[in-house]
């Protein structure tokens, strides 16, 4: 009966199919042998359906069922009937019904699996990626990919209604000095020359604005040869958007509308607009991060002035060098001594020179390694300034402002997790605006772009020093993760060349890397701006996953290796010769074992 067409999905059987003869096709999920009757759960991407094999229905079908094992692929025909009241499974969409199997064909057998699908969450990730085609069969994985599809489809729907054009841009492009390390592709025709895989379609979408497109978007594949982490892959997908004759507010309003459309259409969740906005300075000064998690309230306080006359030698040294002291105030939690020492260790591991904890006991006395150096009225000072009460604890870090606040930001997140301050069921989105245009790279002793070198500076930049310049840039943050970033772009060639000057690009380098852009800016380039949203990160957050690898069909490992395809691989030297390439055998990296 393998020629029979499937009539309904396994998880789509409903009351309307009762007493019908239908055909299901899928995988054997579970098998239960009750002697004369065999129960099989069949599974496809729509869900599960219980099959009943009995000699009273079909002797031949019952004989075949006796040989079925997990993950066999089968086609089965039978009649849909009600389950007996005591066997109804209310947790299953099809739990009121079963199929009395009258015919079955084994379409493909499966040998013993390297892991049981129901135990996959406890299996080493590299093994799951080695057998990703098995891992993908799990209902949880199928659900994630289905939601990802719905999110992307909703993006297309929304932007189409806003009169955007979806336009593809090249994947083989030019190596440019945009920031991140690129993947290079050798050319067989132009030996010794290389294409680069795009870090983003940034330059192409700006050129599209010069071409009069005005409203562009793309579900874009991007590539960056960077060190990996939980929310980063060498190849990733973003929603890329660009508009002509636009403003920051217009772009932010557009994206807020898009998020509201996704949240309500797919998840039936309200999203109150407009979203909260914080400047970069406000975000960093209050939370020690430019992507603050606002699901809990644990701000950083600047207590530098309260230690102005301190005799603590290490703090005195930091203050004399122009440093600052920040504090986190934890209310009403009793920390053990080992808890406190663990946070000291955590901060040291994250680069802090030290962490001072101060515990205010119920009699208003102070317990701390530095208690004897604190003024007698310290509790009152902290009570007046921060609202400290008996039973509260302060955590202090001193150092150069940016370093100390960054370390306090990490400690804040750690405390939020450990003390269960974070409501994991909510989504807190915000815009972070007014970023610095440039940041100084101490290692290479030069300025670099905070976002990218095509970001427009804010009005007044000509009269400012580089460290004072602000960018017309904005990030959208969800639950402490940046899910998108954008800016108003430079459209004036004079401004673009000045920014390149600050970045240390010589005139010949400007022409070599970006001559086409500078020329376009002299031929009627409209003002424009845009944004890119990380689809992998967004879906990861919406589904409460811990890594973007859980929402990508075929991700790489943390080291950038593909266990299923066993890539990257060594290439035959004869093939390399076609590209004019040679490998130094003595230094060749043989890749993963």
N, C-alpha and C positions, 0 to 999 in steps of 0.2 A: 504493500500500500504506500510505498514511498512516493508514488506519483500523485497521491492525494494532496490537495492544496490545504494549507492551514486555514481554518475558518475563523479563529479567534485567538487572542493572546491568552496565555495561561492565567494571568492575573486579571483578565477582563471578563471572565465568566460571571454572568449576573442572572437575576430572576427570569429575564427574558429568554435565556437559553434553556430553562427547565424543560425536560422531556425532549430536547432536541438532540440529534446525533451530530456531533461536531468532531473536528480534527485539531489536535494540539501537537505542536512540535517544540522540543526544547531539551534541556539537560535533566538527568536524574539527580534530584537534590538529596532525597533520602529514600531508603528502602526499609520497610518493616514487614517481616515474614511472620504471619500468624498461622502458618501451617497450610490450611486449605485456601486461605485468602491472603493475598499479598497486596500491601499498600505501597504505592509509589508517589512521592511528591515530585511533580515535574515543574521545571522552572525555565522561564525565559525573562527577557528584560522587563516585562509587564508585571511579573509576580509569580505566585505559586498556585498550583491546583492539585488536589488529591485524586489519584487514580486508584481504582479497585480492580484487581485481577482475581477472578474466581472461575473454576471449571464450570460452574453453573451458568456463567455468562459465555465463556469461550475457553475451551480446553487448550487450543493452540496459543492463544494470547497468554494464558496462565503459564504455559511451558516456557515461552520466551521471557516472561517476567521473572522467572526463577533464575535467569542468567544475568539479570540487570545489576549493574554496580554503579557507584557514584560517578557522575559526569559522563555516562554514556549519553549519546545523542539519539533521541528516539522520536518517532512519529506514532501517534496513537489515535484511534478512532473509538468513539463510544457515546453513550447516552448520559446526559446530565440529569442527576437526581438529587433530591434533598438528602442531607446527612440525617442520621438519627439524632434526636434532640440532645442526647448525652455526648455525642461526638462533635457537636458544633464548635468551631474555633473562632471566637469573636475577635481575635487579634489578627485574623487573616481576611483580606477583602473577599476571598472566595470561600471563606470558612463555613458557609451554610450548605455548600454543594460538594459533590464528588462525581467523578466520571466512571461509569461502569464500562471498562475497556472491552471492546469486542474484537479489535484488531490492533496489531502493533508491528512496527518495523524498527530494527536497530539501524540507524543511519551511520553511526560511528561508535566504536568502542573506546574506552579510556583505560590505560594501564594505571597502576598504583600512583597516586598523586604525590608530588614532593611535599605537599602540605595540605591539610584539610581546610577548605575554604572558610568554614565557620571558626577556625582557630587562627585566621590570617593576622588578626591584630596583635597576636603574641609571637608572630614569626618575624625573624630578622628581615629588615626592609630590603636588603640586597637580594635575598632569596625571592621575595615577592616581585621585585623588579626583574629578576632573571626569568621568572615565569609570569610576566605581567598579564599575558592573555588569560591566565587562570585568575589572577587577582581581580581583573576587570569584571569577571562574571559575578562577583559578590554584589548583592543588592545595594550595599552601602556605596560601592564604587559606581555602579550604574546610576544610582540616585544623584551622586555628585556631578557626573558628566551630563546628566539630564538637566540639572539646575544650571550648570554652566551654559548649556545650549540655550536655555530659556532666557538667561541674562543677556547673552550676546544677541539673541533674536529681538529681545525687548529694546536693546540699544539701537538696533537697526530700525525698528518700528518708530521709535521716538524721534530719531534724527531725520528719518524720511519725512515725517510730518512737519519737521522744522525746515524743510526744503534744502537739506544737505545732499551733496553728491558723494557716493562711495567710490573712491578712486584708488586703484592699486599703484604703488610705487616700486621701483626696482629693488631686488635683493642683491644684485651684483652692482656695487657702487664704488665710490672713490674713497681711498684712505685719507682721512682728514684729522686734524688736531682738535677734536671735539671734547676730549676728556678721557673716557673709558678706553681700555685696551680693546682693539678690534680683532675679529677673526679675519684672516687673509686667505684669499683664494687665488692660486697661481693661474695665469693665462697661458694656454698652450699656443695660441696664435701670436701673442706679444710676449715672447719669452723674456723672463726677467722682470716682468710687470705683474702687478697683483690687483685684483678687485678686493674690496672689503665688504663684508656682510654688515648691513646697517645696524648701528646702535639704536637708531630710531629713524623714522622718515623725516626728521626735523628739517633738513635743507630742502628736500623735495616738496614738502608741504608749503614751505615759504615761497618756493618758486611757483607752486600752483596758485598762490595768491597773486603773484606778479602776472600770472596768466589769465587772471580775471575769473577764476572759479568761484571766489567769494565764500562759499561754504563747503568745506571738505571734511570727510571722515574716512577712516579705514580701520578695520580689524587687522592690525599690523603685527607681523612677526619681527622680532628684534633680537639682536645677538650682541653679547658682551663677554669678552674673555677675561672675567674677573673671578676673584676668590668667591666661593659659593657659601650660602648659609640657608637657613630654613625657608626664607621667602625670596630666594634668588636662584635663578637657573641660567646656564649659558645661553639658552634661547627661551624667549618668553613672548607673551602676547599682550598688546595694549590697544585700547581704544584711542585712536589718534584723531585729534580735531583741530581745525584751523579756520579762522574767520577773518575777512577783511572789514575795515572800517568799524572796528569793535572797541570795546572798553573792558576793563577788568570786571565791572559789575555785570555787563551783558553775558560774559563767559560764565561767571559764577552763577548767575540766575539760570542759565541754560543747564549747567551741570546739576544744580539743585533740583530742577524739574526732572532731569533724567533719573536721578537717584530716587526721587519720590515715585516716579513711574515704575521703576524696578521694584522698590519696596512694597508698593501697594499691589501691583499686578501679579507678582510672583510669590510674595511672602505674606500678603495681606497685613502688612505692618504700617502703622502711621509714621510719617516723617514730618515733623513740625518745621516749617520754613518761616523766615530765612534761618540758615544755620548760623551758629555762633561764629564770631570772628575774633581772632587774637593776632596782634602783630607778632613778628618774630621775637622782638624784645620782650613783650608781655609773656609769651609762651615760655621762653627760656628762663626768664627771671622768676617765674612762678613755679615751673615744673621741671626745669633743668633739661628741656628737650624742645626741639622744634616740631615734634610730632607727639604732643602730650596726650596721655590717656585720661579722659575726663570722666570715666565711669566711677571714679572715687575722688574724694576731696582730701588731699594731703599736700598742701602747698609748701614751697620752700620759703623760709623767712631769712631776710638779711639781718644778721645780728652783729655785724662788724662793729658798729658804734658802741655796743654794750661791752666790748672787750678792748676798747681803746686804751685803757690804762692797765691791761693785764700784765702780770709778770711771768706768765707761762712762756718759757723761752722759745718754744717752737712756734707758738702763735705770734709772739712778739716779732720774731724774725719775718714771718709771712706778712704781717701788717706793715712792717717797716719797708718791705719790698713792694708795697702797693697791692697786696692780696686782700681777699675778703673771706668772711666766715658766714656760711649758710647753715640753717637748722631745719630739721624736720621735727614736728611736734606730734607725737603719738599719744592720744588720749585714752586713759582708762584701761590700758593693757598691761598685765603683769608679765614682764620678761624674766626668764630665768637667766642666771649668770652665763650659762652656755649659749643661750640665745644671743645675748649681747656680744659675746666673744665671736660668735659665728658671723655677725654683721660687721664686726671689725675686720675679720678675715676676708669677707666678701668685698669690702671697700678697698682693702689693700690689693686684692687680686685685680680690681678694676682700675688700679693706678693711683689711688689716693695715697697720700703720705701717712695718713692715719685717720681714725674715726674716734671722736670723743662721745661717750654716752653719759648722760646725766639723768639720774632717776630721782624723782621727788617723792619721798616717802609720806606716809599718812600723817606724820607729825610735822610735815613741811621741812624736815631735814633733808639733806642732799647726800645721795650715794653716787660716787663717781671716782674714777682714778685721779681726777684733777680737783676733787672737792675742796682740798685745803687751799687751793689757789683762787677759789671763787670768793667774791665779796659776801659779807654776812647777809646782805639784803638781796641776794641773787634770786631767791624764790619770788620775792615781791616784784623785782624788776621784770622777771619773765611772766609773772601773772599779769602785770599791767600791760606789757607789750604784746604778749602772745595768748593771753588767757589761760596760762598753765595752771593746773589744779593738782592737788595731792593725788598721787598714783600715776601721774603722767611721766613720760620719758622724752628727753630731747636727744637727737643725734646731730652732731656737728662735724662739718668738714671745713678745713681752712686751706686756702691755696690761691693761685691765680684764679680770677673770677670764672672764666670759661671752663677751666678744668674742674674746679671745685663744684660748680653748679651741674656740670655734666655727670660727675660722680654721684652727687645727691639725687639727680634724676634717676639713675640706675638703682640706687638704694630705695628710692620712693616706690619704684615698680616692684622690687623684691618684697618690700614690706606690704604693699597692696596685695600681692599674691599670698604671702605667708599668713597675713591676718584676715584673709578672706574679705577684704574691703571692696573687691571688684564684683559688680553685678554682671555675670557672664551672659545674662539673657537680654541685655540691652545693647543698642548701638548708639554711640555718641560720636557724631560727626561735627567737624568744625573746619573753618578756613584759617590757615596761617598766612599772613600777608607781610608786606614790607620787609622782605629779606635783604640782607646785605648784597650788594652787587658782586663784590669781590672778597676773597679771603686770602690771607698771606700764608704761603707754603714755606714754613721755616726750613724744611729739609732742602728744598730746591732754591730757596731764597728768591721767590718771585710770587707775583699775584696770580690767582686762578679764579675762574668763575664759580660762584656758588651754585648756579643752575647750569647755564651754558653760555657761550660767548655771543649769542644772538639775542640775549635778554636786554630789553631797553632799560636804561637808568631812569630814575625818577627826576622830575624837574629840579633844576638847581645843581645838578652833578658837576657842571663845569667849574663851579666855584668851590668844590669840595675836594678834600684829600680822598684817596682811594678807600681808606677804611671807613669813611663817613658816607659813601655813596650807597643809596638804597635802590633796589631793583623793583620794577613793576612786575613782580612775581608773586605767585600764590600757590600754596599746596592745599589739597583737601586730605584730611586725616580722619581715620575711623578707628576708634578703640586703640589709639596709640600706634597705629601703622599708617604710614603715608601711602595712600592709594592713588594719588594723582598729583601732578604738578604742571604748572604752565606759567605763561608770562605774556605780556605785550612785547612783541619783537622789535628789533631795530629795523627801520626801513630807510634811514638816511645814511648814505655811504660815509659821510664825514663822522657821524657818531660811531658807526661800525669800525672804521679805521682807528678811532681813538680808543675804543675798547680793546681792539687787537694790540694797540700800543701798550696799554696797561698790562696785557697778558704776556708781553715780551716777544711778540711776533715781529720779525723784521719785515720790511716792505716786500722783499722777494718771497718770504714765506707766506705772507698774506695772499699774494698773487698765485702762488703755487697751490695752496690749499683751498682758497676761497675766491679766486679771481672771478669765477662765474657769478657768484653772489654779488660781489661788489659791482660788477658790470650791470647786473640786473637792477641793482638799486639806483643806477643812473639812467634807467630807461622806463621811468614811470612805475615805481614800486609803491603800492598802496600801504597805508598803516594797517597792521594786522596783529593778531594774537591767537593763542590757542592753549591747548592742554592735552595731556596724555594720561589716561587712567590705566593702571595695571589690572588687567582682567583676572590674572591668576591670583593676585593678592586679594582682590575684591571678593571673588568667589570663595576663597579660603576663609575670609572673615565672615561672610554671610552664612557659611555652613559650619562655623565654629571648628574648623580644622586647625591643626598645629603647623602645617607645612604646605607650601604650594604644590609639593609633589603629590599630595593627596587629591588634587583637583586637576592634574595634568594627566592625559592618557599615557604618555610614554616619557616620563621625566628621566633625567640623569641622577646619579647618586650625588652625595655631598662632594665627592671629588671630581665630578664631571664625567663619570664613566657610565656607559650604557650596558648593564649586565646581560640584557636579552640579545642585543645585536653584537655585543662584545666590541664596542667602539669606544674610543678611537683605535684604529688598527695600523699596523705597519704596511706601507705601500711598496710594491715591487719596484726595484731600482730602475727597471726598464721603463715603467710607467712614469716615474719621476723624470727620466731623461727626456720624455716627450715635452715636458714643461720647462726644460732647461735647468732642472734642479738636481743637486747632489746633497747627500747627507754625510756628515762627518761621523763615520761608524764608531769611532772611539768615544764620541760624546753623545751618540744617539740614545734617546730615551725610549726604552722598549715598551713603555706604557704599562698599564695595570697588569698584575699577574693573573 
